[in-house]
Amino acid sequence: MKPVPAPTAVTKPYWDAAREGRLLLQRCTSCGAVTHYPRPLCPSCWSSALEWVDASGRGRVHSATVVHHPPSPAFPVPYVLAIVELEEGPRMMANVLGGAPVGIGAAVRLTFERRGDFALPQFELVD
């Protein structure tokens, strides 16, 4: 069985939105920086004045690799693990579905993988 997240007070809004099929990012109301992954302080100015904003779900592949040796038997291989630069600016790591090599700069859109009560952000190539 694939692992599921362990939400904290900081990440709970993120996982609740994912369950609804939405990707939330944090935006600092002090400096305007948009960040991912959820954290208690802005990594740009260290302010705690963070708000949640909906992401577009669109991005481009910044880097990618094809995984051939799974971290556990629960993960069928091969799969593509990528760093996606979101339209809003931050980068996030996620799978790109389909298993084929993915080109740098390829356009992707958000989808979600259900795991029990959770939904994990994944991406798929845009034709």
NORDA-V248680 format. One record per residue. N is the residue number from 0. RES is the residue in one letter. PSI is psi in whole degrees, -180 to 180 (999 if undefined). Layout:
BEGIN
N&RES&PSI + N&RES&PSI
END
This chain:
BEGIN
0&M&134 + 1&K&147 + 2&P&159 + 3&V&159 + 4&P&160 + 5&A&88 + 6&P&147 + 7&T&178 + 8&A&-35 + 9&V&-39 + 10&T&-9 + 11&K&-47 + 12&P&-36 + 13&Y&-49 + 14&W&-33 + 15&D&-43 + 16&A&-40 + 17&A&-39 + 18&R&-30 + 19&E&2 + 20&G&26 + 21&R&144 + 22&L&120 + 23&L&142 + 24&L&160 + 25&Q&139 + 26&R&134 + 27&C&125 + 28&T&-9 + 29&S&-48 + 30&C&-11 + 31&G&-2 + 32&A&138 + 33&V&130 + 34&T&157 + 35&H&131 + 36&Y&162 + 37&P&138 + 38&R&164 + 39&P&-20 + 40&L&149 + 41&C&127 + 42&P&-11 + 43&S&-43 + 44&C&-2 + 45&W&16 + 46&S&150 + 47&S&6 + 48&A&75 + 49&L&141 + 50&E&157 + 51&W&135 + 52&V&146 + 53&D&136 + 54&A&157 + 55&S&-27 + 56&G&5 + 57&R&148 + 58&G&-173 + 59&R&145 + 60&V&123 + 61&H&-36 + 62&S&151 + 63&A&155 + 64&T&154 + 65&V&123 + 66&V&125 + 67&H&-16 + 68&H&104 + 69&P&152 + 70&P&-20 + 71&S&164 + 72&P&-15 + 73&A&-16 + 74&F&106 + 75&P&141 + 76&V&160 + 77&P&157 + 78&Y&156 + 79&V&125 + 80&L&126 + 81&A&157 + 82&I&119 + 83&V&127 + 84&E&113 + 85&L&154 + 86&E&-32 + 87&E&-7 + 88&G&-48 + 89&P&161 + 90&R&145 + 91&M&151 + 92&M&135 + 93&A&168 + 94&N&147 + 95&V&116 + 96&L&149 + 97&G&-26 + 98&G&-12 + 99&A&157 + 100&P&145 + 101&V&132 + 102&G&146 + 103&I&134 + 104&G&-5 + 105&A&138 + 106&A&136 + 107&V&160 + 108&R&154 + 109&L&141 + 110&T&176 + 111&F&146 + 112&E&122 + 113&R&132 + 114&R&94 + 115&G&-124 + 116&D&-1 + 117&F&161 + 118&A&127 + 119&L&133 + 120&P&134 + 121&Q&172 + 122&F&157 + 123&E&151 + 124&L&143 + 125&V&129 + 126&D&999
END
